[in-house]
Amino acid sequence: MPIPAPPGLAAKSYLLIDYQTGKVIAEHNSNERLEPASLTKLMTAYLVSSEIKFRGLKPDTMVPVSHNAFKAPGSRMFLEMRDPVSIRDLMYGLVVQSGNDASIALAEHIGGSEDGFVSMMNQMAKRLGMNDTNFTNSTGLPGPEHYTTARDMAVLARAVIRDHPNHYKLYSVGEFEYNGINQKNRNTLLLRDPTVDGIKTGHTESAGYCLVSSAKRGDMRLISVLLGARSKQTRETESLRALNYGFRFFETVKLSSAEKKLGDVKVWGGASDNVAMAAAEDKFVTLTTGQSGAITREMHLSRDLVAPIAKGQEVGMLKVKLDNELLAELPIVATDGVERGGFFTRTTDTFKRLFD
């Protein structure tokens, strides 16, 4: 069936991708360098989550509040210099309330200074493949050398969801109270569509209104990045238009599963005559809605497997096609090992192989 062209969105730049495959579904100026505003905090939060996961930073660790954090301009969680605050509360203040003071406090604690933390941010950006991004602060306050692209923000959002799924849940929290002040999540798209479960808004006068959003419907998750909209309502409405288009006309299809047994393959001279096999990895592809019914799979197996066979050893290839066009070619591997059989088994199978 034909599908319409992607909608044109009222923003300087936008990108819509399938989270599972990275497939670009719609885009406009997605490589243009623009100010990220508070979308910067996605990297700040990603690094804090990584410190907790890999370096043992404890969420209950109490962090002193410096003068720089206390005096941070813009959005705040209203930290007080006399009151140390936990990493956990700072993460809520950073993600839910978009607090610049929380961002600076976390940056100074982890990086020794905000400049030190910014160096870590840029190193991580390069590691993730965000090649058109440069950070000069942890908050997203404007600066001539503080920039990113819609494509790079999609890379970062994908990493947040993939690498720190437990912390990603913070992005769907509706409100958070600190210091007697309750603030609601600025991403009100969470209220407009129950399938939206994150992730972050951003706004400065020069950057305009920005929004990275993600929604999951059924087995499909999409990520939308919108930079430089003219109002809060526009960034939400246009982001939702992009998401609806993607879910309406595309689907994520699982071509193979490492957990699903594909059958058995013959083994010569082994303690067992056969070994179970499966695809080496899970493989997904993005197709237009309805195409999955035309997918075919072909297994090409080795006919001369001689024990011993190691678990994970390649025993064939899986070819997945759509209307005779090759979508993927994946190794098929043994799901268990097979040891060499006894002398009689090996001798008998040697003769059988000659006539097979």
Phi, psi and omega in degrees: 000142177290155176233152179286161174295152178303148180292143172277124186256147182278081180200160178293324185206145175203161180206138175234125181228157169279120182303317187292321186251342186079004181298130177279123180261323178208147179198157174204121181051039187289346178255009179282130181284122182222165177288135180271347186051223185285358170299340173309324184294345173299320178287321177302312180294322180299318180292320177297316178299322179293322177297320178293318185285319190252338184241009171076019175298129184269132179300336180275356179302131180270133185245129176290153181256116181282170177296322179298318179293316182299323183266010183304131178281168176082206182296142186215158170260002175067057174289153175243139183298330183277353186241102172302151185227148183284155174303320181301310180295323178296324178293320175296316179296326180288311188278312186279313184266352181056041185287121175293327178293321177296320181297315181292318179300316178294317181298316181293323181291318185276319185264358183084329175201166178294324178298318178298320179291322179299322175300319177296320179301315182289326175297316180293323178301315179295320181296325180279351181091020177272078191279351179244033181235139172216128180255142173239356175205172184264357190254326186105008175298146188298148175194148184297334180252018179252104187208165175204187175227163176299322180296316180293324177295326176293321176300315181293316179300319178298319179293320178302312183291319184286314190272335183224064185299327179291318178287334178300333179299336178300329186288350177256001179292129188284328182200161179211138180248131174216142179057033178076008182243120180263128178233140180271153176301131182288345179275083182284358172296338175300329181274333184280332183219115183293346178278346177281126181234019177166180011228313186203144174258166174203148177198131162220167181300321183277329182276337188078199183261126185237152179204126166255123182230153177220141179222150177233124177232115186066231181265006184250132174240133177242152175237127178245134175237127182227121182240135171078038172281165187270347181202166176301313183297321180296316182296327179285312182298315182291323177297319179293324175300317180296313180299315181298321178299313182298315181290330183287321191245001181224161177215150174266124184245131176271113183278329182207157179225129178291344182268348186262122179291133180262357182128200180237153176234145184293137175237130178267139173068028183249166175295336172239150181281338184222164173223140178289153183221158179205165175297148183292336184204163170285135180227129181240156176215150177260125180233161172289149185305129178100345182288336187299336180292344181262007181284137173236152180233135178236134176254128176244105189255148174291135179260005185223055178271121183246129179296149009278148176246128180272148173300131182089358179289139180291131181235002180171189179228144175251122177252125180248126185234152173234113184051047178069006174264129183290120176269320183201150174230115190235141175295144170255132186235158176288134180273349177219167175267154175232121179279164176296142177280181179288176183301317182295316180298315181296319180293314180299315182292332177298317179289321181297323182296331181295332184250002183284000000 
